[in-house]
């Protein structure tokens, strides 16, 4: 579906249901031979303002973010987005085609670092890394572990904490660990839908107020069935809690010297806004663009007034901390 570009300017509409003619879908190969999808936009008119590498969230695929990726390209950026191993069009790691499974988040971080090293060697600076939800979490882990050194970071509703039962993080982690031991750790950790492959009716209320942007996801899934994914596995849940605990260690975020913008909403039902707010305060160069009930989890796929404000905040942040070289 076409959507207006930033702030209703005169540039042409962006079709969210088509791969732009100037973007190139390809695959890249991890050191162990696993093949993962990527999509690349060249710099505008051959003179890139810099380069942005974007990673989507758990169960996501880059098709959901074509609008934002194209918009950054029109702003002059050289843009790349990629799948995570084991989801979207990059294979599966569990025992079925819809459960999102991973044995350890370190596998994803290694993939991120490998692509980052190759990508930064091939693209013009400044180099920006961006991530949504779980993608934002994994970007932050790579920063905390000192595996990457970008010029700036943009995180959309990052999973720096999970919006679950109001219990101590250590207790939640112990429960998840127990669940991996009393049953198959690759089994789904929560119910998804009465019919596997179909989106639950209440899911839209967690993600966006925009019904047309929400419908884009189902449109892409119908045409690219390999994109379909449902719940995470119990191993994913256990590893997620373990990884969040690593971020909570005293001094972990405080040692990240890179400028980081966190875009988050107080009413997020999937990730912890409180954790995102704490992170913005703990990071030496952290900033936050905070939304309220006008925004659900997928802020970059929200209604125009919300999304325009988020994209403007990102643009202003990057102009400040990662000016064109």
ChimeraX commands (.cxc) that place a marker at each C-alpha (Angstrom):
marker #1 position 0.00,0.00,0.00 radius 0.5
marker #1 position 1.38,3.43,-0.85 radius 0.5
marker #1 position 2.08,5.77,2.05 radius 0.5
marker #1 position 3.06,9.43,2.14 radius 0.5
marker #1 position 6.70,10.21,2.69 radius 0.5
marker #1 position 7.96,12.25,5.62 radius 0.5
marker #1 position 5.77,15.16,6.72 radius 0.5
marker #1 position 3.72,15.11,3.53 radius 0.5
marker #1 position 6.52,16.39,1.30 radius 0.5
marker #1 position 6.39,16.32,-2.47 radius 0.5
marker #1 position 8.46,13.17,-2.96 radius 0.5
marker #1 position 6.75,10.19,-4.53 radius 0.5
marker #1 position 4.75,7.71,-2.49 radius 0.5
marker #1 position 6.37,4.64,-0.98 radius 0.5
marker #1 position 4.77,1.32,-1.85 radius 0.5
marker #1 position 5.01,-0.85,1.25 radius 0.5
marker #1 position 3.98,-3.93,-0.74 radius 0.5
marker #1 position 6.74,-3.92,-3.34 radius 0.5
marker #1 position 10.50,-4.27,-3.26 radius 0.5
marker #1 position 11.83,-0.95,-4.64 radius 0.5
marker #1 position 13.33,-1.29,-8.09 radius 0.5
marker #1 position 16.64,0.16,-6.88 radius 0.5
marker #1 position 16.91,-2.24,-3.91 radius 0.5
marker #1 position 18.63,-5.59,-4.32 radius 0.5
marker #1 position 17.68,-8.76,-2.43 radius 0.5
marker #1 position 20.53,-11.20,-1.92 radius 0.5
marker #1 position 21.98,-13.69,0.55 radius 0.5
marker #1 position 25.12,-13.62,2.65 radius 0.5
marker #1 position 26.86,-16.65,4.10 radius 0.5
marker #1 position 27.90,-16.93,7.73 radius 0.5
marker #1 position 31.28,-18.54,8.55 radius 0.5
marker #1 position 29.56,-21.87,9.32 radius 0.5
marker #1 position 27.87,-21.89,5.90 radius 0.5
marker #1 position 24.38,-20.81,6.99 radius 0.5
marker #1 position 22.77,-18.59,4.34 radius 0.5
marker #1 position 20.83,-15.49,5.40 radius 0.5
marker #1 position 18.81,-12.97,3.40 radius 0.5
marker #1 position 19.73,-9.32,3.05 radius 0.5
marker #1 position 18.45,-6.35,1.09 radius 0.5
marker #1 position 20.54,-3.37,-0.01 radius 0.5
marker #1 position 19.82,0.15,-1.22 radius 0.5
marker #1 position 22.65,2.10,-2.89 radius 0.5
marker #1 position 23.42,5.61,-1.74 radius 0.5
marker #1 position 21.20,8.29,-3.23 radius 0.5
marker #1 position 22.61,9.41,-6.60 radius 0.5
marker #1 position 25.84,7.59,-5.82 radius 0.5
marker #1 position 26.73,10.01,-2.99 radius 0.5
marker #1 position 25.72,8.38,0.26 radius 0.5
marker #1 position 25.18,10.51,3.33 radius 0.5
marker #1 position 26.41,7.47,5.30 radius 0.5
marker #1 position 25.27,3.90,5.84 radius 0.5
marker #1 position 22.55,2.29,7.99 radius 0.5
marker #1 position 22.37,-1.42,8.84 radius 0.5
marker #1 position 18.96,-2.49,10.20 radius 0.5
marker #1 position 17.88,-5.65,12.02 radius 0.5
marker #1 position 14.19,-6.50,12.68 radius 0.5
marker #1 position 12.66,-8.15,15.74 radius 0.5
marker #1 position 11.77,-11.68,16.79 radius 0.5
marker #1 position 9.58,-13.34,14.20 radius 0.5
marker #1 position 10.02,-10.33,11.92 radius 0.5
marker #1 position 11.18,-9.87,8.35 radius 0.5
marker #1 position 12.62,-6.86,6.57 radius 0.5
marker #1 position 9.59,-6.56,4.29 radius 0.5
marker #1 position 7.68,-5.04,7.25 radius 0.5
marker #1 position 10.12,-2.11,7.32 radius 0.5
marker #1 position 10.42,-1.31,3.61 radius 0.5
marker #1 position 8.78,2.07,4.19 radius 0.5
marker #1 position 11.37,3.23,6.74 radius 0.5
marker #1 position 14.29,1.70,4.86 radius 0.5
marker #1 position 13.24,3.41,1.63 radius 0.5
marker #1 position 12.75,6.67,3.50 radius 0.5
marker #1 position 16.28,6.54,4.88 radius 0.5
marker #1 position 17.54,5.79,1.39 radius 0.5
marker #1 position 15.71,8.87,0.06 radius 0.5
marker #1 position 17.42,10.88,2.78 radius 0.5
marker #1 position 20.71,9.88,1.17 radius 0.5
marker #1 position 21.73,6.86,3.23 radius 0.5
marker #1 position 23.20,3.61,1.91 radius 0.5
marker #1 position 20.82,1.11,3.56 radius 0.5
marker #1 position 21.03,-2.62,4.32 radius 0.5
marker #1 position 18.66,-4.86,6.27 radius 0.5
marker #1 position 19.00,-8.55,7.06 radius 0.5
marker #1 position 17.11,-11.46,8.56 radius 0.5
marker #1 position 18.13,-13.20,11.74 radius 0.5
marker #1 position 19.27,-16.78,11.32 radius 0.5
marker #1 position 16.33,-19.14,11.78 radius 0.5
marker #1 position 13.51,-16.82,10.83 radius 0.5
marker #1 position 11.88,-15.15,7.81 radius 0.5
marker #1 position 13.65,-16.40,4.67 radius 0.5
marker #1 position 16.79,-17.57,6.49 radius 0.5
marker #1 position 15.84,-21.09,7.51 radius 0.5
marker #1 position 14.58,-22.55,10.78 radius 0.5
marker #1 position 16.44,-23.81,13.83 radius 0.5
marker #1 position 13.67,-25.71,15.63 radius 0.5
marker #1 position 11.59,-28.77,14.81 radius 0.5
marker #1 position 8.83,-27.05,12.84 radius 0.5
marker #1 position 8.40,-24.15,10.45 radius 0.5
marker #1 position 6.59,-21.69,12.75 radius 0.5
marker #1 position 8.29,-21.80,16.17 radius 0.5
marker #1 position 11.15,-19.36,16.63 radius 0.5
marker #1 position 14.01,-21.27,18.25 radius 0.5
marker #1 position 17.62,-20.50,19.12 radius 0.5
marker #1 position 20.03,-22.42,21.33 radius 0.5
marker #1 position 21.92,-19.29,22.36 radius 0.5
marker #1 position 21.70,-15.58,21.56 radius 0.5
marker #1 position 25.46,-15.66,21.04 radius 0.5
marker #1 position 24.83,-17.29,17.65 radius 0.5
marker #1 position 22.86,-14.24,16.55 radius 0.5
marker #1 position 25.46,-11.85,17.95 radius 0.5
marker #1 position 28.19,-13.66,16.04 radius 0.5
marker #1 position 26.13,-13.34,12.83 radius 0.5
marker #1 position 25.58,-9.64,13.49 radius 0.5
marker #1 position 29.30,-9.05,14.07 radius 0.5
marker #1 position 30.32,-11.00,10.96 radius 0.5
marker #1 position 27.93,-9.04,8.73 radius 0.5
marker #1 position 28.91,-5.77,10.41 radius 0.5
marker #1 position 32.59,-6.32,9.67 radius 0.5
marker #1 position 31.99,-7.13,6.02 radius 0.5
marker #1 position 29.39,-4.38,5.59 radius 0.5
marker #1 position 31.45,-1.57,7.14 radius 0.5
marker #1 position 34.37,-2.48,4.89 radius 0.5
marker #1 position 32.15,-2.04,1.82 radius 0.5
marker #1 position 30.06,1.02,2.72 radius 0.5
marker #1 position 30.78,4.72,3.33 radius 0.5
marker #1 position 30.84,6.24,6.82 radius 0.5
marker #1 position 29.38,7.29,9.14 radius 0.5
marker #1 position 28.14,3.81,10.01 radius 0.5
marker #1 position 24.85,3.51,11.91 radius 0.5
marker #1 position 23.28,0.33,13.26 radius 0.5
marker #1 position 19.56,0.17,13.99 radius 0.5
marker #1 position 17.35,-2.52,15.45 radius 0.5
marker #1 position 13.74,-3.12,16.39 radius 0.5
marker #1 position 12.64,-5.08,19.48 radius 0.5
marker #1 position 14.80,-8.24,19.73 radius 0.5
marker #1 position 16.99,-6.74,17.02 radius 0.5
marker #1 position 17.58,-3.76,19.30 radius 0.5
marker #1 position 18.45,-6.09,22.17 radius 0.5
marker #1 position 21.03,-7.94,20.10 radius 0.5
marker #1 position 22.56,-4.67,18.90 radius 0.5
marker #1 position 22.90,-3.57,22.53 radius 0.5
marker #1 position 24.49,-6.89,23.48 radius 0.5
marker #1 position 27.05,-6.47,20.70 radius 0.5
marker #1 position 27.82,-2.99,22.03 radius 0.5
marker #1 position 28.11,-4.13,25.65 radius 0.5
marker #1 position 30.35,-7.01,24.59 radius 0.5
marker #1 position 32.48,-4.53,22.60 radius 0.5
marker #1 position 32.07,-6.52,19.41 radius 0.5
marker #1 position 31.11,-3.53,17.20 radius 0.5
marker #1 position 31.93,0.19,17.21 radius 0.5
marker #1 position 29.32,2.11,15.18 radius 0.5
marker #1 position 29.17,5.88,14.93 radius 0.5
marker #1 position 25.57,5.91,16.19 radius 0.5
marker #1 position 22.79,3.53,17.22 radius 0.5
marker #1 position 19.02,3.74,16.77 radius 0.5
marker #1 position 16.79,1.34,18.72 radius 0.5
marker #1 position 13.05,1.06,18.08 radius 0.5
marker #1 position 11.13,-0.41,21.06 radius 0.5
marker #1 position 14.20,-2.47,21.98 radius 0.5
marker #1 position 13.82,-5.59,24.10 radius 0.5
marker #1 position 16.12,-4.36,26.87 radius 0.5
marker #1 position 13.64,-5.94,29.25 radius 0.5
marker #1 position 10.58,-8.12,28.71 radius 0.5
marker #1 position 7.05,-7.09,29.65 radius 0.5
marker #1 position 6.11,-10.16,31.65 radius 0.5
marker #1 position 4.93,-11.04,35.15 radius 0.5
marker #1 position 6.00,-8.47,37.81 radius 0.5
marker #1 position 8.50,-10.85,39.40 radius 0.5
marker #1 position 12.27,-10.59,39.94 radius 0.5
marker #1 position 14.25,-11.16,36.75 radius 0.5
marker #1 position 16.31,-13.92,38.35 radius 0.5
marker #1 position 13.13,-15.80,39.35 radius 0.5
marker #1 position 11.65,-15.48,35.86 radius 0.5
marker #1 position 14.89,-16.84,34.43 radius 0.5
marker #1 position 14.84,-19.82,36.81 radius 0.5
marker #1 position 11.27,-20.65,35.83 radius 0.5
marker #1 position 12.15,-20.49,32.13 radius 0.5
marker #1 position 15.19,-22.70,32.73 radius 0.5
marker #1 position 12.97,-25.22,34.51 radius 0.5
marker #1 position 10.56,-25.23,31.56 radius 0.5
marker #1 position 13.41,-26.19,29.21 radius 0.5
marker #1 position 14.20,-29.16,31.44 radius 0.5
marker #1 position 10.74,-30.61,32.01 radius 0.5
marker #1 position 9.83,-30.68,28.33 radius 0.5
marker #1 position 11.21,-30.25,24.85 radius 0.5
marker #1 position 13.00,-26.85,24.86 radius 0.5
marker #1 position 12.10,-26.34,21.19 radius 0.5
marker #1 position 8.33,-26.43,21.92 radius 0.5
marker #1 position 6.35,-23.14,21.69 radius 0.5
marker #1 position 6.39,-21.12,24.92 radius 0.5
marker #1 position 2.95,-19.58,24.38 radius 0.5
marker #1 position -0.19,-20.19,22.38 radius 0.5
marker #1 position -0.33,-18.39,19.07 radius 0.5
marker #1 position -3.49,-19.16,17.14 radius 0.5
marker #1 position -6.09,-21.88,16.78 radius 0.5
marker #1 position -4.79,-22.36,13.25 radius 0.5
marker #1 position -0.99,-22.45,12.97 radius 0.5
marker #1 position 0.18,-19.87,10.47 radius 0.5
marker #1 position -2.71,-17.48,11.02 radius 0.5
marker #1 position -2.28,-14.23,12.92 radius 0.5
marker #1 position -4.20,-14.05,16.24 radius 0.5
marker #1 position -7.11,-11.61,16.24 radius 0.5
marker #1 position -5.85,-9.57,19.22 radius 0.5
marker #1 position -2.30,-9.24,17.90 radius 0.5
marker #1 position -2.90,-5.95,16.08 radius 0.5
marker #1 position -3.69,-4.23,19.38 radius 0.5
marker #1 position -0.18,-5.03,20.56 radius 0.5
marker #1 position 1.63,-3.72,17.51 radius 0.5
marker #1 position 0.09,-0.67,15.81 radius 0.5
marker #1 position -2.97,1.56,15.62 radius 0.5
marker #1 position -2.68,1.58,11.82 radius 0.5
marker #1 position -4.82,-1.19,10.28 radius 0.5
marker #1 position -3.38,-0.76,6.79 radius 0.5
marker #1 position 0.23,-1.03,7.93 radius 0.5
marker #1 position -0.71,-4.01,10.07 radius 0.5
marker #1 position -2.33,-5.65,7.05 radius 0.5
marker #1 position 0.91,-5.29,5.10 radius 0.5
marker #1 position 2.42,-8.11,7.15 radius 0.5
marker #1 position -0.33,-10.58,6.23 radius 0.5
marker #1 position -0.04,-9.48,2.59 radius 0.5
marker #1 position 3.68,-10.33,2.53 radius 0.5
marker #1 position 3.14,-13.61,4.40 radius 0.5
marker #1 position 0.55,-14.69,1.83 radius 0.5
marker #1 position 2.96,-14.07,-1.03 radius 0.5
marker #1 position 6.09,-15.28,0.74 radius 0.5
marker #1 position 4.99,-18.17,3.01 radius 0.5
marker #1 position 8.55,-18.65,4.25 radius 0.5
marker #1 position 8.10,-15.44,6.28 radius 0.5
marker #1 position 5.47,-16.98,8.56 radius 0.5
marker #1 position 6.58,-17.42,12.18 radius 0.5
marker #1 position 4.70,-17.76,15.45 radius 0.5
marker #1 position 5.74,-18.08,19.11 radius 0.5
marker #1 position 9.26,-18.39,20.42 radius 0.5
marker #1 position 10.47,-21.64,21.96 radius 0.5
marker #1 position 11.05,-22.14,25.66 radius 0.5
marker #1 position 14.79,-22.11,24.94 radius 0.5
marker #1 position 14.34,-18.72,23.29 radius 0.5
marker #1 position 12.55,-17.44,26.41 radius 0.5
marker #1 position 15.25,-18.81,28.73 radius 0.5
marker #1 position 18.05,-17.37,26.62 radius 0.5
marker #1 position 16.24,-14.04,26.37 radius 0.5
marker #1 position 16.07,-13.74,30.16 radius 0.5
marker #1 position 19.73,-14.71,30.42 radius 0.5
marker #1 position 20.69,-12.07,27.87 radius 0.5
marker #1 position 18.60,-9.37,29.56 radius 0.5
marker #1 position 20.33,-10.19,32.84 radius 0.5
marker #1 position 23.68,-9.58,31.12 radius 0.5
marker #1 position 22.53,-6.06,30.24 radius 0.5
marker #1 position 21.46,-5.45,33.82 radius 0.5
marker #1 position 24.94,-6.07,35.21 radius 0.5
marker #1 position 26.32,-2.93,36.90 radius 0.5
marker #1 position 28.62,-1.09,34.52 radius 0.5
marker #1 position 27.46,-2.92,31.37 radius 0.5
marker #1 position 25.52,-0.10,29.71 radius 0.5
marker #1 position 27.60,2.55,31.46 radius 0.5
marker #1 position 30.63,1.44,29.41 radius 0.5
marker #1 position 28.93,2.02,26.03 radius 0.5
marker #1 position 30.35,5.27,24.68 radius 0.5
marker #1 position 28.42,5.31,21.40 radius 0.5
marker #1 position 25.48,7.74,21.01 radius 0.5
marker #1 position 22.25,5.73,21.29 radius 0.5
marker #1 position 18.69,6.87,20.57 radius 0.5
marker #1 position 15.95,4.73,22.11 radius 0.5
marker #1 position 12.45,5.17,20.69 radius 0.5
marker #1 position 9.97,3.64,23.12 radius 0.5
marker #1 position 6.36,3.81,24.26 radius 0.5
marker #1 position 4.92,3.72,27.77 radius 0.5
marker #1 position 2.11,1.37,26.73 radius 0.5
marker #1 position 4.29,-1.32,25.15 radius 0.5
marker #1 position 2.87,-4.73,26.07 radius 0.5
marker #1 position 5.77,-6.75,24.65 radius 0.5
marker #1 position 8.96,-5.12,25.89 radius 0.5
marker #1 position 9.65,-3.20,29.09 radius 0.5
marker #1 position 9.45,0.56,28.63 radius 0.5
marker #1 position 10.78,0.95,32.18 radius 0.5
marker #1 position 13.90,-0.99,31.19 radius 0.5
marker #1 position 14.30,1.15,28.07 radius 0.5
marker #1 position 14.02,4.31,30.13 radius 0.5
marker #1 position 16.60,3.05,32.63 radius 0.5
marker #1 position 18.91,2.17,29.75 radius 0.5
marker #1 position 18.67,5.67,28.28 radius 0.5
marker #1 position 19.65,7.03,31.69 radius 0.5
marker #1 position 22.51,4.56,32.18 radius 0.5
marker #1 position 24.06,5.03,28.75 radius 0.5
marker #1 position 26.65,7.86,28.80 radius 0.5
marker #1 position 25.30,9.23,25.52 radius 0.5
marker #1 position 21.77,7.85,25.62 radius 0.5
marker #1 position 18.73,9.73,24.39 radius 0.5
marker #1 position 15.06,8.77,24.42 radius 0.5
marker #1 position 12.10,9.69,22.26 radius 0.5
marker #1 position 9.16,8.66,24.43 radius 0.5
marker #1 position 5.62,7.99,23.25 radius 0.5
marker #1 position 2.45,7.35,25.24 radius 0.5
marker #1 position -0.87,5.64,24.46 radius 0.5
marker #1 position -0.77,6.96,20.90 radius 0.5
marker #1 position 1.84,4.32,20.07 radius 0.5
marker #1 position 1.99,0.54,20.31 radius 0.5
marker #1 position 5.10,-1.62,19.98 radius 0.5
marker #1 position 5.84,-1.16,16.26 radius 0.5
marker #1 position 6.44,2.58,16.36 radius 0.5
marker #1 position 7.96,2.63,12.85 radius 0.5
marker #1 position 4.71,1.10,11.53 radius 0.5
marker #1 position 2.33,3.35,13.45 radius 0.5
marker #1 position -0.18,5.91,12.20 radius 0.5
marker #1 position 1.36,8.83,10.34 radius 0.5
marker #1 position 1.53,11.42,13.18 radius 0.5
marker #1 position 3.35,8.96,15.45 radius 0.5
marker #1 position 5.59,7.53,12.78 radius 0.5
marker #1 position 6.48,10.95,11.36 radius 0.5
marker #1 position 7.55,12.14,14.81 radius 0.5
marker #1 position 9.69,9.03,15.32 radius 0.5
marker #1 position 11.38,9.36,11.93 radius 0.5
marker #1 position 12.01,13.06,12.52 radius 0.5
marker #1 position 13.59,12.31,15.91 radius 0.5
marker #1 position 15.86,9.72,14.26 radius 0.5
marker #1 position 16.82,12.16,11.50 radius 0.5
marker #1 position 17.65,14.93,13.97 radius 0.5
marker #1 position 19.61,12.54,16.19 radius 0.5
marker #1 position 21.72,11.29,13.28 radius 0.5
marker #1 position 22.34,14.80,11.99 radius 0.5
marker #1 position 23.64,15.69,15.45 radius 0.5
marker #1 position 25.79,12.69,16.32 radius 0.5
marker #1 position 26.71,11.26,12.89 radius 0.5
marker #1 position 27.02,14.19,10.48 radius 0.5
marker #1 position 27.87,13.52,6.85 radius 0.5
marker #1 position 31.59,13.08,6.27 radius 0.5
marker link #1:1,2 radius 0.2
marker link #1:2,3 radius 0.2
marker link #1:3,4 radius 0.2
marker link #1:4,5 radius 0.2
marker link #1:5,6 radius 0.2
marker link #1:6,7 radius 0.2
marker link #1:7,8 radius 0.2
marker link #1:8,9 radius 0.2
marker link #1:9,10 radius 0.2
marker link #1:10,11 radius 0.2
marker link #1:11,12 radius 0.2
marker link #1:12,13 radius 0.2
marker link #1:13,14 radius 0.2
marker link #1:14,15 radius 0.2
marker link #1:15,16 radius 0.2
marker link #1:16,17 radius 0.2
marker link #1:17,18 radius 0.2
marker link #1:18,19 radius 0.2
marker link #1:19,20 radius 0.2
marker link #1:20,21 radius 0.2
marker link #1:21,22 radius 0.2
marker link #1:22,23 radius 0.2
marker link #1:23,24 radius 0.2
marker link #1:24,25 radius 0.2
marker link #1:25,26 radius 0.2
marker link #1:26,27 radius 0.2
marker link #1:27,28 radius 0.2
marker link #1:28,29 radius 0.2
marker link #1:29,30 radius 0.2
marker link #1:30,31 radius 0.2
marker link #1:31,32 radius 0.2
marker link #1:32,33 radius 0.2
marker link #1:33,34 radius 0.2
marker link #1:34,35 radius 0.2
marker link #1:35,36 radius 0.2
marker link #1:36,37 radius 0.2
marker link #1:37,38 radius 0.2
marker link #1:38,39 radius 0.2
marker link #1:39,40 radius 0.2
marker link #1:40,41 radius 0.2
marker link #1:41,42 radius 0.2
marker link #1:42,43 radius 0.2
marker link #1:43,44 radius 0.2
marker link #1:44,45 radius 0.2
marker link #1:45,46 radius 0.2
marker link #1:46,47 radius 0.2
marker link #1:47,48 radius 0.2
marker link #1:48,49 radius 0.2
marker link #1:49,50 radius 0.2
marker link #1:50,51 radius 0.2
marker link #1:51,52 radius 0.2
marker link #1:52,53 radius 0.2
marker link #1:53,54 radius 0.2
marker link #1:54,55 radius 0.2
marker link #1:55,56 radius 0.2
marker link #1:56,57 radius 0.2
marker link #1:57,58 radius 0.2
marker link #1:58,59 radius 0.2
marker link #1:59,60 radius 0.2
marker link #1:60,61 radius 0.2
marker link #1:61,62 radius 0.2
marker link #1:62,63 radius 0.2
marker link #1:63,64 radius 0.2
marker link #1:64,65 radius 0.2
marker link #1:65,66 radius 0.2
marker link #1:66,67 radius 0.2
marker link #1:67,68 radius 0.2
marker link #1:68,69 radius 0.2
marker link #1:69,70 radius 0.2
marker link #1:70,71 radius 0.2
marker link #1:71,72 radius 0.2
marker link #1:72,73 radius 0.2
marker link #1:73,74 radius 0.2
marker link #1:74,75 radius 0.2
marker link #1:75,76 radius 0.2
marker link #1:76,77 radius 0.2
marker link #1:77,78 radius 0.2
marker link #1:78,79 radius 0.2
marker link #1:79,80 radius 0.2
marker link #1:80,81 radius 0.2
marker link #1:81,82 radius 0.2
marker link #1:82,83 radius 0.2
marker link #1:83,84 radius 0.2
marker link #1:84,85 radius 0.2
marker link #1:85,86 radius 0.2
marker link #1:86,87 radius 0.2
marker link #1:87,88 radius 0.2
marker link #1:88,89 radius 0.2
marker link #1:89,90 radius 0.2
marker link #1:90,91 radius 0.2
marker link #1:91,92 radius 0.2
marker link #1:92,93 radius 0.2
marker link #1:93,94 radius 0.2
marker link #1:94,95 radius 0.2
marker link #1:95,96 radius 0.2
marker link #1:96,97 radius 0.2
marker link #1:97,98 radius 0.2
marker link #1:98,99 radius 0.2
marker link #1:99,100 radius 0.2
marker link #1:100,101 radius 0.2
marker link #1:101,102 radius 0.2
marker link #1:102,103 radius 0.2
marker link #1:103,104 radius 0.2
marker link #1:104,105 radius 0.2
marker link #1:105,106 radius 0.2
marker link #1:106,107 radius 0.2
marker link #1:107,108 radius 0.2
marker link #1:108,109 radius 0.2
marker link #1:109,110 radius 0.2
marker link #1:110,111 radius 0.2
marker link #1:111,112 radius 0.2
marker link #1:112,113 radius 0.2
marker link #1:113,114 radius 0.2
marker link #1:114,115 radius 0.2
marker link #1:115,116 radius 0.2
marker link #1:116,117 radius 0.2
marker link #1:117,118 radius 0.2
marker link #1:118,119 radius 0.2
marker link #1:119,120 radius 0.2
marker link #1:120,121 radius 0.2
marker link #1:121,122 radius 0.2
marker link #1:122,123 radius 0.2
marker link #1:123,124 radius 0.2
marker link #1:124,125 radius 0.2
marker link #1:125,126 radius 0.2
marker link #1:126,127 radius 0.2
marker link #1:127,128 radius 0.2
marker link #1:128,129 radius 0.2
marker link #1:129,130 radius 0.2
marker link #1:130,131 radius 0.2
marker link #1:131,132 radius 0.2
marker link #1:132,133 radius 0.2
marker link #1:133,134 radius 0.2
marker link #1:134,135 radius 0.2
marker link #1:135,136 radius 0.2
marker link #1:136,137 radius 0.2
marker link #1:137,138 radius 0.2
marker link #1:138,139 radius 0.2
marker link #1:139,140 radius 0.2
marker link #1:140,141 radius 0.2
marker link #1:141,142 radius 0.2
marker link #1:142,143 radius 0.2
marker link #1:143,144 radius 0.2
marker link #1:144,145 radius 0.2
marker link #1:145,146 radius 0.2
marker link #1:146,147 radius 0.2
marker link #1:147,148 radius 0.2
marker link #1:148,149 radius 0.2
marker link #1:149,150 radius 0.2
marker link #1:150,151 radius 0.2
marker link #1:151,152 radius 0.2
marker link #1:152,153 radius 0.2
marker link #1:153,154 radius 0.2
marker link #1:154,155 radius 0.2
marker link #1:155,156 radius 0.2
marker link #1:156,157 radius 0.2
marker link #1:157,158 radius 0.2
marker link #1:158,159 radius 0.2
marker link #1:159,160 radius 0.2
marker link #1:160,161 radius 0.2
marker link #1:161,162 radius 0.2
marker link #1:162,163 radius 0.2
marker link #1:163,164 radius 0.2
marker link #1:164,165 radius 0.2
marker link #1:165,166 radius 0.2
marker link #1:166,167 radius 0.2
marker link #1:167,168 radius 0.2
marker link #1:168,169 radius 0.2
marker link #1:169,170 radius 0.2
marker link #1:170,171 radius 0.2
marker link #1:171,172 radius 0.2
marker link #1:172,173 radius 0.2
marker link #1:173,174 radius 0.2
marker link #1:174,175 radius 0.2
marker link #1:175,176 radius 0.2
marker link #1:176,177 radius 0.2
marker link #1:177,178 radius 0.2
marker link #1:178,179 radius 0.2
marker link #1:179,180 radius 0.2
marker link #1:180,181 radius 0.2
marker link #1:181,182 radius 0.2
marker link #1:182,183 radius 0.2
marker link #1:183,184 radius 0.2
marker link #1:184,185 radius 0.2
marker link #1:185,186 radius 0.2
marker link #1:186,187 radius 0.2
marker link #1:187,188 radius 0.2
marker link #1:188,189 radius 0.2
marker link #1:189,190 radius 0.2
marker link #1:190,191 radius 0.2
marker link #1:191,192 radius 0.2
marker link #1:192,193 radius 0.2
marker link #1:193,194 radius 0.2
marker link #1:194,195 radius 0.2
marker link #1:195,196 radius 0.2
marker link #1:196,197 radius 0.2
marker link #1:197,198 radius 0.2
marker link #1:198,199 radius 0.2
marker link #1:199,200 radius 0.2
marker link #1:200,201 radius 0.2
marker link #1:201,202 radius 0.2
marker link #1:202,203 radius 0.2
marker link #1:203,204 radius 0.2
marker link #1:204,205 radius 0.2
marker link #1:205,206 radius 0.2
marker link #1:206,207 radius 0.2
marker link #1:207,208 radius 0.2
marker link #1:208,209 radius 0.2
marker link #1:209,210 radius 0.2
marker link #1:210,211 radius 0.2
marker link #1:211,212 radius 0.2
marker link #1:212,213 radius 0.2
marker link #1:213,214 radius 0.2
marker link #1:214,215 radius 0.2
marker link #1:215,216 radius 0.2
marker link #1:216,217 radius 0.2
marker link #1:217,218 radius 0.2
marker link #1:218,219 radius 0.2
marker link #1:219,220 radius 0.2
marker link #1:220,221 radius 0.2
marker link #1:221,222 radius 0.2
marker link #1:222,223 radius 0.2
marker link #1:223,224 radius 0.2
marker link #1:224,225 radius 0.2
marker link #1:225,226 radius 0.2
marker link #1:226,227 radius 0.2
marker link #1:227,228 radius 0.2
marker link #1:228,229 radius 0.2
marker link #1:229,230 radius 0.2
marker link #1:230,231 radius 0.2
marker link #1:231,232 radius 0.2
marker link #1:232,233 radius 0.2
marker link #1:233,234 radius 0.2
marker link #1:234,235 radius 0.2
marker link #1:235,236 radius 0.2
marker link #1:236,237 radius 0.2
marker link #1:237,238 radius 0.2
marker link #1:238,239 radius 0.2
marker link #1:239,240 radius 0.2
marker link #1:240,241 radius 0.2
marker link #1:241,242 radius 0.2
marker link #1:242,243 radius 0.2
marker link #1:243,244 radius 0.2
marker link #1:244,245 radius 0.2
marker link #1:245,246 radius 0.2
marker link #1:246,247 radius 0.2
marker link #1:247,248 radius 0.2
marker link #1:248,249 radius 0.2
marker link #1:249,250 radius 0.2
marker link #1:250,251 radius 0.2
marker link #1:251,252 radius 0.2
marker link #1:252,253 radius 0.2
marker link #1:253,254 radius 0.2
marker link #1:254,255 radius 0.2
marker link #1:255,256 radius 0.2
marker link #1:256,257 radius 0.2
marker link #1:257,258 radius 0.2
marker link #1:258,259 radius 0.2
marker link #1:259,260 radius 0.2
marker link #1:260,261 radius 0.2
marker link #1:261,262 radius 0.2
marker link #1:262,263 radius 0.2
marker link #1:263,264 radius 0.2
marker link #1:264,265 radius 0.2
marker link #1:265,266 radius 0.2
marker link #1:266,267 radius 0.2
marker link #1:267,268 radius 0.2
marker link #1:268,269 radius 0.2
marker link #1:269,270 radius 0.2
marker link #1:270,271 radius 0.2
marker link #1:271,272 radius 0.2
marker link #1:272,273 radius 0.2
marker link #1:273,274 radius 0.2
marker link #1:274,275 radius 0.2
marker link #1:275,276 radius 0.2
marker link #1:276,277 radius 0.2
marker link #1:277,278 radius 0.2
marker link #1:278,279 radius 0.2
marker link #1:279,280 radius 0.2
marker link #1:280,281 radius 0.2
marker link #1:281,282 radius 0.2
marker link #1:282,283 radius 0.2
marker link #1:283,284 radius 0.2
marker link #1:284,285 radius 0.2
marker link #1:285,286 radius 0.2
marker link #1:286,287 radius 0.2
marker link #1:287,288 radius 0.2
marker link #1:288,289 radius 0.2
marker link #1:289,290 radius 0.2
marker link #1:290,291 radius 0.2
marker link #1:291,292 radius 0.2
marker link #1:292,293 radius 0.2
marker link #1:293,294 radius 0.2
marker link #1:294,295 radius 0.2
marker link #1:295,296 radius 0.2
marker link #1:296,297 radius 0.2
marker link #1:297,298 radius 0.2
marker link #1:298,299 radius 0.2
marker link #1:299,300 radius 0.2
marker link #1:300,301 radius 0.2
marker link #1:301,302 radius 0.2
marker link #1:302,303 radius 0.2
marker link #1:303,304 radius 0.2
marker link #1:304,305 radius 0.2
marker link #1:305,306 radius 0.2
marker link #1:306,307 radius 0.2
marker link #1:307,308 radius 0.2
marker link #1:308,309 radius 0.2
marker link #1:309,310 radius 0.2
marker link #1:310,311 radius 0.2
marker link #1:311,312 radius 0.2
marker link #1:312,313 radius 0.2
marker link #1:313,314 radius 0.2
marker link #1:314,315 radius 0.2
marker link #1:315,316 radius 0.2
marker link #1:316,317 radius 0.2
marker link #1:317,318 radius 0.2
marker link #1:318,319 radius 0.2
marker link #1:319,320 radius 0.2
marker link #1:320,321 radius 0.2
marker link #1:321,322 radius 0.2
marker link #1:322,323 radius 0.2
marker link #1:323,324 radius 0.2
marker link #1:324,325 radius 0.2
view
